[in-house]
Structure formats: C-alpha cells, structure tokens
Amino acid sequence: METMTVERVIAAPIEEVFAWLTTTTNYTNSPLILRCRLTRHGETAPYGVGAIRSHLWLIGWFRERITRYDPPYATEYVVERSLPSARHELGRMTFTEVDGGTRVCWTTRAEIPVPLLGTFLTRHVARPIITRTFRNILDTANTVLSSRVRSKPGMRTEHAPTNGAESQ
C-alpha cells in the first residue's frame, strides 16, 4: 500500500471549505473530473456516513462510501469499486483553521493489485496521477471559495494562500 498526502491552505472559512469539498459534485469544476454523482444519501446528511458517491475522473471510475463525517473537521471514505481495479484502505480529508484560511490535508492509501508490478505501478504511475488530481481539486476549491471571500464586503484579503505540499 502506498500512502499519498496532499495539503493546501484554502483562503476561506473552514465551514465553507468543508461543505465545498465534501459535496463532490463540485469537483466537476476541475478539468480532470468528468462526472460526480451522489447515488445514496448518508444517514444524517447527504454526504454523511453511509453516503455512496460515484466519480468519473480522467484516470478512471470510482464508487466510494463515506465512513466518517465530522463537520467541519474531517471526512473519510473507502473506494468500494473502481476501474481500473485498485485496493483502497483509506481516504481522509481533515480541515484545520489557520491564518489565511483553512488547511486541508487529503490522504489516501491504495495500491494497484498487479502481481510483481503492483508496487512499481502504484508508486510511479498511480501516485503522481492521484496527487496531481487531488492538488487540482484543492486548487479549484481555493479559486472558487477565495473569490467568494474577496467579494464579501469587509473581508480581509491580504493573506496569500499557501501552495500545497505533498508528503510521503
């Protein structure tokens, strides 16, 4: 299994960032995401625990189930099915208030289940594609949400957003 983490400070309040990023139909604002649908509502919120969402990205199709929903601080999911096939242990987004906005930490733990080549393909093919896609979605969220903040009267905008950092 390979753990992939992308972090980004989004120049908007934590509640808005959490709402935007957990409503995955917003991801289609990113050019790398073709379609996202909520196929089953969660127990206490549309994108809450038990929700099923379906994504068609340039890299494949994914059916995910929400396993944790703690607004506005965290959400977790697992990929139940995908094409191409992948093993997936964890998907997690955490949200923390910081100067200039909200730090989002998006982590996934997955692998391509191919004998002998799986580790190599996961590290050198899947990892760069997945982290680029996550960065692109977070950048899109920042563009959309920070423009809303700037357009609100009386909002301070002197904080420049921090670029994302990828960790191992």
Secondary structure, 3 states (H helix, E strand, C coil): CEEEEEEEEECCCHHHHHHHHHCHHHHHHCCCEEEEEEEECCCCCCCCCCCEEEEEECCEEEEEEEEEEECCCEEEEEEEEEECCCEEEEEEEEEEEECCEEEEEEEEEEECCCCCCHHHHHHHHHHHHHHHHHHHHHHHHHHHHHHHHHHCCCCCCCCCCCCCEEEC
